[in-house]
């Protein structure tokens, strides 16, 4: 994950450490070539504060901070940045649009991958694997992603609920029991359907997994588990949901793949057993 994001989502920095972080982000190139003593002189902070700051952002110390900054400086010079909200202009040719969207998709998936906490992922995969029923609560363009996940999971014999209307989602929440797990897909975490659904699920002690952008403290408190996706897309001012859509799709595909892997041989056998029922087209391999 980019250093700027690591710092952004580090919630235990002191005011002095936060000011030091601002200096670091504004002077990346300068810090790469300076010594610890020079940095102390320029920032008026102690050596111990620099070490504490590095530990809080999961670095071993000042030397690793310099390595990370040097790497990011190099990548920034070599990488063409795409505006995820307006990835192409009226003047772009079809070829240029194709190349820009390729960069956008690649950057978004890498960004989402960098957000993954492997221990959180492991816990969520085991939770969903153990559940008898998985209920997905979402809306708008995320419905298609939810239905795609539903189809994949049903192919390995898992029961997935994916109601399209808010009314039916509320109906679903009212009839669940402890054999269910709830998955909420919401990029912003601010969708109006969430509070009522969460209230009902909490009353029934249903585990809640939220998948959305980092930084929403309210959803972090309301849900039991979280998976964060690329956070570069604006909530409203955007040409379309290019980035959030592909980030959500990647995350749901990742969950399915990890669940599939837990019973790999059994699931492969099931796929072969059911293929002729599911696909009755007269197709040969010749």
PAROTI-289198 format. One line per 2 residues: number of its first residue (from 1); their letters; for each residue x, y, z of C-alpha. Coordinates in nm, 4 decimals. Layout:
N
NUM> a> X:Y:Z  ...
REM end
This chain:
286
1> xx> 0.0000:0.0000:0.0000  0.1231:0.3513:-0.0759
3> xx> 0.2854:0.5247:0.2208  0.0331:0.8092:0.2012
5> xx> -0.2543:0.5654:0.2540  -0.0773:0.3806:0.5330
7> xx> -0.0403:0.7132:0.7140  -0.3962:0.8211:0.6281
9> xx> -0.5481:0.5136:0.7896  -0.3143:0.5012:1.0888
11> xx> -0.5485:0.6184:1.3645  -0.3079:0.6322:1.6591
13> xx> -0.0638:0.9056:1.5530  -0.0090:1.1851:1.8030
15> xx> -0.0467:1.5481:1.6837  0.3323:1.5813:1.6646
17> xx> 0.3620:1.2564:1.4703  0.0868:1.3723:1.2334
19> xx> 0.2769:1.6948:1.1615  0.5911:1.4901:1.1016
21> xx> 0.3939:1.2672:0.8632  0.2828:1.5741:0.6669
23> xx> 0.6446:1.6812:0.6330  0.7441:1.3351:0.5106
25> xx> 0.4752:1.3309:0.2427  0.5641:1.6804:0.1228
27> xx> 0.9388:1.6130:0.1105  0.9738:1.2571:-0.0200
29> xx> 1.2652:1.3266:-0.2530  1.4552:1.5302:0.0059
31> xx> 1.4224:1.2653:0.2778  1.5608:0.9916:0.0496
33> xx> 1.8968:1.1688:0.0377  1.9158:1.3050:0.3918
35> xx> 2.0565:1.1589:0.7128  1.8728:1.1035:1.0385
37> xx> 2.0523:1.4041:1.1902  1.9524:1.6295:0.8994
39> xx> 1.5894:1.5195:0.9287  1.5914:1.5898:1.3029
41> xx> 1.7382:1.9356:1.2380  1.4791:2.0183:0.9684
43> xx> 1.1722:1.8896:1.1566  1.2650:1.9714:1.5185
45> xx> 1.1589:1.6230:1.6335  1.3518:1.3658:1.8345
47> xx> 1.5122:1.0479:1.7105  1.2768:0.8456:1.9301
49> xx> 0.9711:1.0109:1.7710  1.0942:0.9140:1.4234
51> xx> 1.1368:0.5544:1.5379  0.7890:0.5491:1.6986
53> xx> 0.6376:0.6931:1.3828  0.8039:0.4265:1.1677
55> xx> 0.6821:0.1486:1.3970  0.3249:0.2799:1.3870
57> xx> 0.3213:0.2646:1.0063  0.4688:-0.0880:1.0172
59> xx> 0.8256:-0.0030:0.9155  1.1395:-0.1224:1.0948
61> xx> 1.2927:0.2227:1.1103  1.4249:0.5289:0.9262
63> xx> 1.6275:0.3289:0.6727  1.3216:0.1322:0.5580
65> xx> 1.1254:0.4584:0.5355  1.3895:0.5919:0.2951
67> xx> 1.3744:0.2721:0.0872  0.9946:0.2959:0.0598
69> xx> 1.0108:0.6642:-0.0386  1.2791:0.5983:-0.2993
71> xx> 1.0717:0.3167:-0.4502  0.7596:0.5327:-0.4623
73> xx> 0.9527:0.8206:-0.6205  1.0769:0.5839:-0.8926
75> xx> 0.7339:0.4352:-0.9591  0.5737:0.7787:-0.9696
77> xx> 0.8157:0.8870:-1.2422  0.7480:0.5736:-1.4476
79> xx> 0.3713:0.5495:-1.4013  0.1029:0.7350:-1.5934
81> xx> -0.1666:0.8327:-1.3452  -0.5278:0.7955:-1.4580
83> xx> -0.8092:0.9996:-1.3053  -1.0456:0.7249:-1.1880
85> xx> -1.3419:0.9630:-1.1905  -1.2819:1.0917:-1.5451
87> xx> -1.0422:0.8411:-1.7017  -1.0708:0.9714:-2.0589
89> xx> -1.1517:1.2941:-2.2398  -1.3559:1.3946:-2.5432
91> xx> -1.0351:1.4211:-2.7468  -0.9150:1.0646:-2.6775
93> xx> -0.9226:0.8092:-2.9575  -1.0620:0.4590:-2.9072
95> xx> -0.7054:0.3299:-2.8794  -0.6201:0.5798:-2.6069
97> xx> -0.9421:0.5026:-2.4156  -0.8626:0.1307:-2.4311
99> xx> -0.5128:0.1936:-2.2937  -0.6370:0.4255:-2.0188
101> xx> -0.9005:0.1776:-1.9031  -0.6367:-0.0950:-1.9000
103> xx> -0.4260:0.1230:-1.6680  -0.7307:0.2084:-1.4575
105> xx> -0.8271:-0.1564:-1.4078  -0.4696:-0.2599:-1.3320
107> xx> -0.4164:0.0244:-1.0833  -0.7508:-0.0389:-0.9128
109> xx> -0.6867:-0.4099:-0.8633  -0.3353:-0.3429:-0.7346
111> xx> -0.4681:-0.0745:-0.5004  -0.7381:-0.3085:-0.3687
113> xx> -0.4860:-0.5896:-0.3315  -0.2654:-0.3596:-0.1229
115> xx> -0.5553:-0.2994:0.1172  -0.5953:-0.6713:0.1922
117> xx> -0.5233:-0.7734:0.5483  -0.4462:-1.1450:0.5135
119> xx> -0.5585:-1.2285:0.8663  -0.8918:-1.0488:0.8173
121> xx> -0.9340:-1.2275:0.4837  -0.8661:-1.5635:0.6470
123> xx> -1.1260:-1.5021:0.9197  -1.3921:-1.3932:0.6688
125> xx> -1.3270:-1.6892:0.4387  -1.3623:-1.9333:0.7309
127> xx> -1.6779:-1.7542:0.8480  -1.8417:-1.7758:0.5046
129> xx> -1.7246:-2.1329:0.4545  -1.8818:-2.2392:0.7838
131> xx> -2.2131:-2.0550:0.7270  -2.5122:-2.2540:0.6059
133> xx> -2.6529:-1.9473:0.4314  -2.4932:-1.6270:0.3055
135> xx> -2.7186:-1.3243:0.2546  -2.5967:-1.0322:0.0451
137> xx> -2.7359:-0.6838:0.1051  -2.6604:-0.4233:-0.1586
139> xx> -2.8127:-0.2059:-0.4294  -2.7624:-0.0367:-0.7688
141> xx> -2.4660:-0.1535:-0.9770  -2.3404:-0.3877:-0.7028
143> xx> -2.6435:-0.6135:-0.7602  -2.4786:-0.7605:-1.0713
145> xx> -2.1617:-0.8357:-0.8709  -2.3674:-0.9964:-0.5949
147> xx> -2.5564:-1.2126:-0.8469  -2.2296:-1.3171:-1.0083
149> xx> -2.0967:-1.4253:-0.6664  -2.4263:-1.6059:-0.6024
151> xx> -2.3937:-1.7988:-0.9281  -2.0333:-1.8988:-0.8525
153> xx> -2.1168:-2.0128:-0.4997  -2.4227:-2.2083:-0.6119
155> xx> -2.1964:-2.3958:-0.8548  -2.0261:-2.5504:-0.5492
157> xx> -2.3508:-2.6201:-0.3681  -2.3708:-2.3154:-0.1423
159> xx> -2.6938:-2.1314:-0.0596  -2.6716:-1.7592:-0.1341
161> xx> -2.9527:-1.5050:-0.0982  -2.9333:-1.1983:-0.3205
163> xx> -3.2585:-1.0030:-0.3161  -3.2746:-0.7100:-0.5579
165> xx> -3.5308:-0.4840:-0.3894  -3.4841:-0.3144:-0.0526
167> xx> -3.8218:-0.4509:0.0573  -3.7151:-0.8096:-0.0052
169> xx> -3.3785:-0.7493:0.1595  -3.5566:-0.6266:0.4716
171> xx> -3.7839:-0.9314:0.4501  -3.4790:-1.1516:0.4301
173> xx> -3.3199:-0.9880:0.7356  -3.6354:-1.0509:0.9370
175> xx> -3.6309:-1.4302:0.8855  -3.2631:-1.5130:0.9334
177> xx> -3.1191:-1.7184:1.2178  -2.7708:-1.7957:1.3473
179> xx> -2.6947:-2.0258:1.0545  -2.6747:-1.7145:0.8360
181> xx> -2.3964:-1.4654:0.7669  -2.4660:-1.1202:0.6190
183> xx> -2.2441:-0.9548:0.3577  -2.3002:-0.5838:0.2877
185> xx> -2.1621:-0.4444:-0.0379  -2.1439:-0.0658:-0.0301
187> xx> -1.8511:0.1389:-0.1605  -1.9319:0.4463:0.0496
189> xx> -2.0985:0.2676:0.3391  -2.3504:0.5529:0.3386
191> xx> -2.6350:0.3859:0.1451  -2.9738:0.4596:0.3024
193> xx> -3.0741:0.0927:0.3185  -2.7910:0.0012:0.5571
195> xx> -2.9045:0.1341:0.9017  -3.2365:-0.0526:0.9115
197> xx> -3.0816:-0.3738:0.7797  -2.7949:-0.3569:1.0314
199> xx> -3.0369:-0.2894:1.3178  -3.2380:-0.6023:1.2358
201> xx> -2.9281:-0.8173:1.1874  -2.7762:-0.6978:1.5149
203> xx> -3.0940:-0.7895:1.7020  -3.0571:-1.1424:1.5661
205> xx> -2.6816:-1.1623:1.6406  -2.5975:-1.2228:1.2745
207> xx> -2.2272:-1.1752:1.1843  -2.1889:-0.8847:0.9403
209> xx> -1.9150:-0.8544:0.6780  -1.8843:-0.5135:0.5136
211> xx> -1.6974:-0.4608:0.1866  -1.6312:-0.0969:0.0975
213> xx> -1.3763:0.1833:0.0968  -1.1557:0.2433:0.3980
215> xx> -1.2086:0.5390:0.6281  -1.5739:0.4894:0.7221
217> xx> -1.5527:0.4577:1.1002  -1.9295:0.4182:1.1383
219> xx> -1.9398:0.1077:0.9181  -1.6326:-0.0268:1.0937
221> xx> -1.8257:-0.0102:1.4213  -2.1498:-0.1480:1.2745
223> xx> -1.9895:-0.4499:1.1078  -1.7991:-0.7400:1.2616
225> xx> -1.5580:-0.7899:0.9730  -1.4333:-0.5574:0.6979
227> xx> -1.2603:-0.5890:0.3626  -1.1453:-0.2622:0.2101
229> xx> -1.1284:-0.1806:-0.1592  -0.9597:0.0931:-0.3634
231> xx> -1.0707:0.4306:-0.2267  -0.9787:0.6649:-0.5139
233> xx> -1.3252:0.7081:-0.6631  -1.5441:1.0046:-0.5705
235> xx> -1.8842:0.9217:-0.4206  -2.0773:1.1334:-0.6729
237> xx> -1.8640:1.3313:-0.9166  -1.7559:1.0573:-1.1548
239> xx> -1.8149:0.9594:-1.5137  -1.9137:0.6077:-1.4033
241> xx> -1.8315:0.3511:-1.1344  -1.5326:0.2088:-1.3207
243> xx> -1.2954:0.1811:-1.0246  -1.5371:0.0825:-0.7463
245> xx> -1.7043:-0.1771:-0.9696  -1.3849:-0.3583:-1.0641
247> xx> -1.2543:-0.3353:-0.7053  -1.5733:-0.4917:-0.5704
249> xx> -1.5703:-0.7613:-0.8395  -1.2078:-0.8491:-0.7641
251> xx> -1.2829:-0.8775:-0.3912  -1.5865:-1.1018:-0.4400
253> xx> -1.3921:-1.3216:-0.6841  -1.1148:-1.3437:-0.4256
255> xx> -1.3598:-1.4588:-0.1571  -1.5097:-1.7212:-0.3861
257> xx> -1.1672:-1.8513:-0.4863  -1.0496:-1.8821:-0.1251
259> xx> -1.3711:-2.0605:-0.0239  -1.3452:-2.2927:-0.3267
261> xx> -0.9868:-2.3793:-0.2356  -1.0846:-2.5075:0.1112
263> xx> -1.2679:-2.8031:-0.0502  -1.0857:-2.7998:-0.3815
265> xx> -1.1118:-3.1676:-0.4845  -1.4726:-3.1942:-0.3680
267> xx> -1.5716:-2.8785:-0.5575  -1.3948:-2.9890:-0.8768
269> xx> -1.5788:-3.3201:-0.8576  -1.9102:-3.1385:-0.8111
271> xx> -1.8448:-2.9161:-1.1137  -1.7787:-3.2190:-1.3356
273> xx> -2.0821:-3.3996:-1.1981  -2.3227:-3.1123:-1.2671
275> xx> -2.1849:-2.9674:-1.5904  -2.4175:-3.1593:-1.8250
277> xx> -2.7231:-3.0505:-1.6281  -2.6221:-2.6862:-1.6120
279> xx> -2.4993:-2.6603:-1.9711  -2.7104:-2.8577:-2.2205
281> xx> -2.5591:-2.7051:-2.5350  -2.4465:-2.9545:-2.7996
283> xx> -2.0789:-2.8623:-2.7890  -1.7834:-3.0918:-2.8519
285> xx> -1.4130:-3.0310:-2.8052  -1.3366:-3.1323:-3.1646
REM end
